[in-house]
Amino acid sequence: MGRNIRKRRSSMANKAIAASAALALGGGGLIWANFYASAHESGTSGQNTTKAATAAAQVATISCPDVGQKLTNVPDKAKQGVATELANLDKQITEAYARLASTRQAQANDAGFVQNAIVGPLKEKRAATIDRIRIDIQRVGGQFNTQLSQLAACTTQAANNTNAGQAGNGQNNNGQQNNNNGQQNNGQNNGQNNNGQNNGGQNNGGQQQAGANGQGGNGPTAADFVDITKVQQNATIGVGANGFAANGNSGSRGTFTTKCGTNGNDNHNTDNVIVAPGVSNGAHHLHDYVGNQSNDAFASDQELAAAQTSCQNQGDKSSYFWPVLRTQDGTQDFDQNADGGGKEGNVGKILQPAQAQLKFVGNKKSQVVAMPTALRIITGDAKAFVNGNANANVNWSCTGFENKVQLHDKYPICPQGSQVVRTTFFQSCWDGQNIDSANHRTHVSFVQQDGTCANGFKAIPQLQVRLVYNVTRPTIQNGVVKNAYAVDSFPENLHKPITDHNDFINFFAANTMNQMVNCINTGKKCQ
């Protein structure tokens, strides 16, 4: 045990600009090659224009289907083998990106180079790996979906066409379209037009902007921010991209709040024991951990149950974890040269939440039942910018505005004296049998709009996470965002706000869980 990182951040952070590397998650993802770094080197404006044109003609991305999200049934005895092969798919994409990024001249000289030397061989490797997944599943008597074999091929995108995988994500090919909460594209971002920015050779996709693409070279951009005071105030709190607040004025109206701190002891790692058990750096970005203090890729349920907890109520050894928030002010943190940190484009000073509220609520239509020990819930999608918003579940706002505006695909620029708020409403319907599922989603679901659970699922306490941060107010000048902040992300997702997500593993003691259920079902407010 014990690869969680608890290194103290330097109080004298050095100035640094990190080069971004690219890795992907779950055997799929969009690989981003930062051509614009070389396209805008010092020189005359004419030379810069020529370099940018050359860069735009080259391939910038490789988009691979996400095999992990397509898995529907993995037998217990095959889970570790499948997780290992999914990690191998990640490694193969990483190697393909490295070759893509290091062969600029060859690509310029040979139009078929990328296909013949990178994408073609990648398909062969992925096909062999997917076949090993088939073998792992069938060896223990499981059924393999043969359609997964069709996911081996990856596609390429040119530098001026980098919107692969965004269908349904509230974004169009000419930049980021934001219609959530009645927002209009014009007049936001301090007068910046979201339909592509062309200042200083910026990419029309609103993604990779020279001089405005984040400290790590892969986001965020000016188009990712909006002045919350200029947003039409007609949002309904409690509604995320997918998640609804399950509680209301009827049904089970009580609450149970657990106080587990704000990760003041710097408990971090880049693992994800839910998605990638047994795989170091399986998340490819840094997590904050509160509650359970032994969560890493190699932790067993027995070890988690016996772990120390940061929660005041020692009956709560549950693990609560989310991607860290960083301010990109030119400073570096302890993981500047580490996997999942600066080596993968996650740079800047890590911000500790000023508040971290963990509250469990009931169901407005019925009473709730106890959650089973070791129940795992992932909410939101760390790859939503690539995958689309089918699993996205994001709420961004500012203190003083939470009952007026909830943003999903924009970071808020808060007025002076207001704090940034991330709010997450977890799934609160359970299938009554499983503590996890093959794609880590189908064993739980969100309540329907009327508050009921569909398909015979049972209502369980809904976890609501509210994180509050003191953030230096970003400013946007000439299409460039200064003092940007962003969640850690996979490099291909460009630190977009829609990729925020949250994770939970239940390790409440049985008597404490029963106390929670009783408080909620009898309308009490407990902590």
C-alpha positions in Angstrom: 0.0 0.0 0.0 0.9 3.6 0.1 1.6 5.3 -3.2 -0.7 8.2 -2.5 1.2 11.4 -2.8 1.3 13.7 0.2 4.1 16.0 -0.8 3.8 19.5 0.5 3.5 22.2 -2.2 6.4 24.7 -2.3 5.6 28.1 -0.9 8.1 29.5 -3.3 6.8 28.0 -6.6 9.1 28.5 -9.6 7.9 30.0 -12.8 7.6 27.4 -15.5 5.9 26.6 -18.8 5.3 22.9 -19.2 5.4 21.0 -22.4 2.3 18.9 -22.8 2.5 15.1 -23.4 -0.6 13.2 -24.5 -2.1 10.1 -23.0 -5.7 8.8 -23.2 -8.1 6.9 -21.0 -9.9 3.6 -21.3 -8.4 2.5 -24.6 -9.8 5.4 -26.4 -9.6 9.1 -26.8 -8.5 12.0 -28.9 -4.7 12.6 -29.2 -3.6 16.2 -29.4 -0.3 17.2 -31.0 0.6 20.8 -30.2 1.7 22.0 -33.7 1.0 25.6 -32.7 4.0 25.6 -30.4 6.4 25.6 -33.4 4.0 27.5 -35.7 4.3 30.6 -33.6 8.0 30.8 -32.8 9.7 34.2 -32.9 10.1 35.8 -36.3 8.4 38.1 -38.7 4.6 37.9 -39.1 5.0 36.5 -42.6 7.1 33.7 -41.3 4.7 32.9 -38.6 1.8 32.8 -41.1 3.8 30.4 -43.3 4.6 28.1 -40.4 1.0 28.2 -39.2 -0.2 27.2 -42.6 2.3 24.3 -42.8 1.2 23.2 -39.3 -2.5 23.3 -40.3 -1.8 21.0 -43.2 -0.5 18.3 -40.9 -2.4 15.8 -38.8 -3.0 17.1 -35.3 -5.1 14.4 -33.7 -5.8 10.7 -33.6 -9.3 9.7 -32.5 -9.8 6.2 -31.2 -13.0 4.6 -30.1 -13.4 4.2 -26.3 -13.4 0.4 -25.8 -13.9 0.6 -22.0 -17.2 2.4 -22.3 -18.5 -0.2 -24.7 -18.0 -3.1 -22.3 -21.3 -4.4 -20.8 -20.4 -7.7 -19.1 -17.0 -8.6 -17.7 -16.9 -11.7 -15.4 -15.2 -11.1 -12.1 -12.4 -13.5 -12.9 -11.6 -11.5 -16.1 -11.7 -8.0 -14.6 -8.0 -7.6 -13.8 -7.0 -9.0 -17.2 -9.4 -6.7 -19.0 -8.2 -3.7 -17.0 -4.6 -4.5 -17.9 -5.4 -4.7 -21.6 -7.3 -1.4 -21.5 -4.2 0.1 -20.0 -2.2 -1.4 -22.9 -4.6 0.3 -25.3 -3.7 3.6 -23.5 0.0 2.9 -23.9 -0.4 2.2 -27.6 -2.2 5.5 -28.2 0.5 7.2 -26.2 3.3 5.7 -28.3 1.4 6.7 -31.5 1.1 10.3 -30.2 4.8 10.3 -29.5 5.6 9.2 -33.0 3.1 11.8 -34.4 4.8 14.6 -32.4 8.3 13.6 -33.4 7.9 13.1 -37.1 6.9 16.6 -38.3 9.3 16.7 -41.2 8.4 13.2 -42.4 4.7 14.1 -42.4 5.4 17.3 -44.4 7.3 15.3 -47.0 5.0 12.3 -47.3 1.2 12.7 -47.3 0.8 9.0 -46.5 3.3 8.9 -43.6 0.7 9.2 -40.8 -1.5 6.5 -42.2 1.3 4.1 -43.1 3.7 4.6 -40.2 1.3 5.5 -37.3 -2.4 4.9 -37.7 -2.0 1.6 -39.6 0.3 0.0 -37.1 -1.8 1.4 -34.3 -4.9 -0.4 -35.7 -3.0 -3.7 -35.8 -1.8 -3.3 -32.2 -5.3 -2.4 -31.0 -6.9 -5.3 -32.8 -4.5 -7.7 -31.1 -5.2 -6.2 -27.7 -9.0 -6.2 -28.2 -8.7 -9.9 -29.1 -6.8 -10.5 -25.8 -9.8 -8.9 -24.1 -12.0 -11.4 -25.9 -9.8 -14.3 -24.7 -9.8 -13.0 -21.1 -13.6 -12.9 -21.1 -14.3 -16.1 -23.0 -11.7 -18.1 -21.0 -13.9 -17.8 -17.8 -17.1 -18.5 -19.6 -18.2 -14.9 -20.4 -19.8 -13.6 -23.5 -17.8 -11.2 -25.8 -19.5 -8.6 -27.9 -17.9 -9.2 -31.3 -18.7 -5.6 -32.3 -15.9 -4.5 -30.1 -13.5 -6.0 -32.6 -14.6 -3.2 -35.0 -13.2 -0.5 -32.6 -9.6 -1.1 -33.5 -9.3 1.5 -36.2 -8.5 5.1 -35.3 -9.1 8.2 -37.4 -7.0 11.3 -37.9 -7.9 15.0 -37.9 -6.1 17.9 -39.4 -4.9 20.8 -37.3 -7.7 23.0 -38.5 -10.4 20.4 -37.9 -10.2 19.3 -34.4 -13.7 18.8 -33.3 -13.8 15.0 -33.5 -16.1 13.4 -31.0 -17.9 16.5 -29.9 -21.3 15.7 -31.3 -24.0 16.3 -28.8 -21.6 18.2 -26.5 -23.2 21.6 -27.0 -20.3 22.6 -29.2 -20.2 23.3 -32.9 -17.3 23.1 -35.4 -16.7 26.8 -35.3 -16.1 27.1 -31.6 -18.1 26.4 -28.5 -21.8 26.9 -28.7 -23.3 27.5 -25.3 -27.0 27.4 -25.0 -27.2 26.2 -21.4 -29.2 28.3 -19.0 -30.3 30.6 -21.8 -26.8 31.8 -22.6 -26.1 33.5 -25.9 -22.7 33.2 -27.7 -22.5 36.9 -28.5 -21.6 39.4 -25.8 -19.9 36.8 -23.5 -16.3 36.4 -22.5 -15.8 40.2 -22.3 -17.0 40.7 -25.8 -15.2 37.7 -27.2 -17.1 35.9 -30.0 -17.2 32.1 -29.3 -17.6 31.2 -32.9 -13.9 30.9 -33.4 -11.1 33.4 -32.6 -8.5 34.4 -35.1 -6.3 36.7 -33.0 -2.7 35.9 -33.5 -3.2 32.7 -35.5 -5.8 31.1 -33.2 -7.5 28.0 -34.3 -11.1 28.5 -35.4 -12.2 25.5 -33.3 -11.7 27.6 -30.2 -9.4 25.0 -28.9 -5.7 25.4 -29.6 -4.9 29.1 -29.5 -1.3 30.3 -29.7 -0.6 32.4 -26.6 -4.0 31.6 -25.2 -4.1 27.8 -24.8 -3.2 27.5 -21.2 0.0 27.2 -19.3 0.5 23.5 -20.3 -0.3 24.1 -24.0 -3.5 22.2 -24.0 -6.1 24.6 -22.6 -8.1 26.2 -21.3 -8.8 29.0 -23.7 -10.6 32.3 -23.5 -13.7 30.7 -25.0 -13.9 28.4 -22.0 -14.7 31.3 -19.6 -17.8 33.5 -19.2 -18.4 36.5 -16.9 -21.2 35.1 -14.8 -22.7 38.6 -14.2 -23.4 38.7 -18.0 -25.2 35.4 -18.2 -29.0 35.3 -18.3 -30.1 34.3 -14.9 -32.7 31.6 -15.5 -30.9 28.5 -14.4 -32.4 26.0 -12.0 -30.0 24.8 -9.3 -29.8 21.1 -9.0 -29.9 20.3 -12.7 -26.6 19.3 -14.2 -25.9 18.1 -17.7 -27.5 14.8 -16.6 -27.9 14.9 -12.8 -30.9 16.1 -10.9 -31.2 16.8 -7.2 -33.2 13.8 -6.0 -34.8 15.4 -2.9 -37.7 17.8 -2.6 -40.5 18.8 -0.3 -42.0 15.3 -0.1 -40.9 11.7 0.2 -37.7 11.3 2.3 -36.8 14.9 3.2 -33.9 14.5 5.7 -30.2 15.1 5.2 -27.0 13.6 6.5 -23.8 15.7 6.3 -20.3 14.2 6.8 -17.3 16.5 7.4 -14.1 15.1 5.9 -12.0 18.2 5.4 -10.6 19.8 2.3 -7.5 17.6 1.7 -5.3 19.8 3.8 -2.9 16.9 4.1 -2.3 16.9 0.4 -3.5 13.3 -0.2 -3.2 13.0 -4.0 -2.5 10.4 -6.7 -3.1 9.9 -10.4 -4.8 6.5 -10.0 -8.4 5.5 -10.3 -9.1 2.2 -8.5 -12.6 2.1 -9.9 -11.7 2.4 -13.6 -8.1 1.1 -13.6 -7.5 -1.1 -10.6 -3.9 -2.3 -10.4 -2.7 0.3 -13.0 -0.4 3.1 -11.8 -1.4 6.5 -13.2 -4.6 5.0 -14.6 -6.4 8.4 -14.3 -3.6 10.5 -16.1 -4.6 13.5 -13.9 -4.3 14.3 -10.2 -7.1 13.6 -7.7 -7.9 15.2 -4.4 -8.8 12.5 -1.8 -10.9 13.1 1.3 -12.3 10.5 3.6 -10.5 7.2 3.1 -6.7 7.7 3.3 -5.6 4.5 1.6 -7.2 4.8 -1.9 -4.8 4.0 -4.7 -4.8 1.7 -7.7 -3.8 -1.3 -5.6 -6.1 -0.9 -2.6 -8.4 -3.9 -2.0 -11.8 -3.5 -0.4 -10.4 -5.1 2.8 -7.6 -2.5 2.9 -10.1 0.3 2.3 -12.4 -0.9 5.0 -9.5 -1.0 7.5 -8.0 2.4 6.5 -7.8 5.7 8.3 -10.3 8.4 7.5 -10.2 12.2 7.4 -13.9 12.3 8.3 -14.9 13.6 11.8 -17.4 10.7 12.0 -15.0 7.7 12.2 -17.9 5.6 11.0 -17.3 7.1 7.5 -14.4 5.5 5.8 -15.8 6.2 2.4 -13.6 7.5 -0.4 -14.5 10.8 -2.0 -12.2 12.0 -4.9 -12.3 14.5 -7.7 -9.8 16.1 -10.1 -7.8 18.9 -8.6 -8.4 22.5 -9.6 -5.3 24.5 -10.6 -4.7 28.1 -11.3 -2.4 28.6 -14.3 -0.5 31.6 -13.2 2.9 30.5 -14.4 3.8 28.7 -11.2 4.5 25.0 -10.9 3.6 22.4 -8.2 5.2 19.3 -6.8 4.1 17.2 -9.8 5.6 19.4 -12.5 7.7 16.6 -13.9 5.5 13.7 -13.0 3.1 11.4 -14.9 -0.4 12.7 -14.6 1.0 16.2 -13.8 3.2 18.4 -15.9 4.3 15.6 -18.1 0.7 15.3 -19.3 -0.2 18.9 -19.5 -1.6 19.3 -16.0 0.3 22.3 -14.7 -0.1 25.2 -12.4 -0.7 25.7 -8.7 -3.0 23.2 -7.1 -5.9 24.9 -5.2 -7.1 23.5 -2.0 -10.9 23.9 -1.6 -11.9 26.6 0.9 -15.0 24.4 1.6 -15.9 20.8 0.8 -19.5 20.0 1.7 -20.5 16.3 1.5 -24.2 15.9 2.0 -26.5 12.9 1.5 -30.2 13.6 0.8 -33.3 11.6 0.2 -35.8 11.0 -2.6 -38.9 13.2 -3.2 -41.1 10.2 -4.1 -40.0 7.5 -1.7 -37.9 6.5 1.2 -34.3 5.4 0.6 -32.5 2.1 1.4 -29.0 1.6 2.6 -26.2 1.6 0.1 -24.2 -1.6 0.1 -20.6 -1.6 1.3 -18.0 -0.9 -1.4 -20.6 0.5 -3.8 -18.8 2.5 -6.5 -20.2 5.5 -8.2 -18.6 7.6 -11.0 -20.5 10.7 -12.0 -19.6 12.9 -14.9 -17.2 12.0 -17.7 -13.6 13.0 -17.6 -13.6 12.6 -21.4 -16.9 14.4 -22.1 -15.2 16.8 -24.5 -14.2 13.9 -26.7 -17.0 11.4 -26.0 -19.9 13.9 -26.0 -22.2 14.7 -23.1 -24.1 11.4 -22.7 -22.4 10.9 -19.3 -21.5 14.5 -18.5 -22.7 15.8 -15.1 -21.3 19.3 -14.3 -22.4 22.4 -12.4 -20.1 25.5 -12.2 -21.2 28.7 -10.5 -20.1 31.4 -8.1 -21.2 32.1 -4.5 -24.1 34.5 -4.6 -25.2 33.1 -8.0 -25.9 29.4 -7.3 -29.7 29.8 -7.3 -29.5 31.9 -10.5 -26.9 30.3 -12.8 -25.4 26.9 -13.2 -22.9 26.5 -16.0 -22.0 23.2 -17.7 -19.5 24.0 -20.4 -18.0 27.2 -19.2 -15.8 28.2 -16.3 -17.4 31.2 -14.4 -15.5 34.5 -14.0 -16.9 35.5 -10.6 -17.2 39.1 -9.4 -14.9 40.5 -6.7 -15.6 38.8 -3.4 -17.4 35.8 -5.0 -15.9 32.3 -5.0 -16.0 29.6 -7.6 -18.3 26.7 -6.9 -18.3 23.1 -8.3 -21.5 21.2 -7.5 -22.1 17.5 -8.3 -25.3 15.5 -7.9 -24.7 11.8 -7.9 -26.8 9.0 -9.2 -29.2 7.8 -6.5 -31.0 4.8 -8.0 -29.3 1.4 -7.5 -30.1 -1.9 -9.2 -30.3 -3.6 -5.8 -27.6 -6.2 -6.6 -24.3 -5.0 -7.9 -21.6 -2.7 -6.3 -20.1 -2.0 -9.8 -20.6 -2.8 -13.4 -18.5 -3.5 -16.5 -18.5 0.1 -17.7 -18.9 1.4 -14.0 -22.2 3.1 -14.8 -25.1 0.7 -15.5 -25.5 -0.5 -11.9 -26.7 3.0 -10.8 -28.8 5.7 -12.5 -30.1 9.1 -12.0 -33.7 9.7 -10.8 -36.2 10.6 -13.5 -37.5 14.1 -13.7 -40.4 13.2 -11.5 -38.0 11.8 -8.8 -38.8 8.1 -9.3 -36.3 5.4 -10.1 -36.8 3.5 -13.3 -36.4 -0.2 -14.2 -37.1 -1.4 -10.7 -34.1 0.4 -9.3 -34.1 1.3 -5.6 -33.7 4.8 -4.2 -30.5 5.3 -2.2 -29.2 8.4 -0.4 -28.0 10.9 -3.0 -24.5 12.3 -2.5 -24.2 16.0 -3.2 -20.7 17.4 -3.3 -20.2 21.2 -3.2 -16.6 22.5 -3.5 -15.8 26.2 -3.0 -12.5 27.8 -4.1 -10.8 31.1 -3.7 -9.7 31.8 -7.3 -7.9 34.9 -8.7 -10.3 36.4 -11.1 -9.3 35.5 -14.7 -9.2 38.3 -17.3 -9.5 38.2 -21.1 -7.5 40.6 -23.2 -7.2 40.3 -27.0 -8.5 36.7 -26.9 -6.0 35.6 -24.3 -7.1 34.5 -20.8 -4.8 35.5 -18.0 -4.9 33.8 -14.5 -6.9 31.0 -16.0 -8.0 28.1 -13.7 -9.0 24.6 -14.8 -9.7 21.1 -13.6 -7.0 18.5 -14.3 -7.9 16.5 -17.4 -6.6 14.0 -19.9 -4.6 16.1 -22.4 -6.9 15.4 -25.3 -9.8 17.0 -23.4 -8.0 20.3 -23.2 -9.1 21.1 -19.6 -12.7 21.8 -20.7 -15.1 22.5 -17.9 -17.6 19.9 -19.2 -15.0 17.2 -18.2 -15.4 17.7 -14.5 -16.3 14.5 -12.6 -16.5 13.0 -9.2 -16.0 9.5 -7.6 -17.3 7.8 -4.5 -16.8 4.4 -2.9 -19.0 3.6 0.1 -17.3 2.4 3.2 -19.7 3.7 5.9 -19.9 1.4 8.9 -23.2 -0.5 8.9 -24.6 1.3 11.9 -23.6 4.7 10.5 -25.3 3.9 7.2 -28.4 2.9 9.1 -28.3 6.1 11.0 -28.0 8.0 7.7 -31.0 6.2 6.2 -33.1 6.8 9.4 -32.3 10.5 9.4 -33.2 10.9 5.8 -36.4 8.9 5.9 -37.6 10.6 9.1 -36.9 14.1 7.9 -34.1 14.9 10.3 -30.9 16.9 9.6 -28.0 14.9 10.9 -24.2 15.1 10.8 
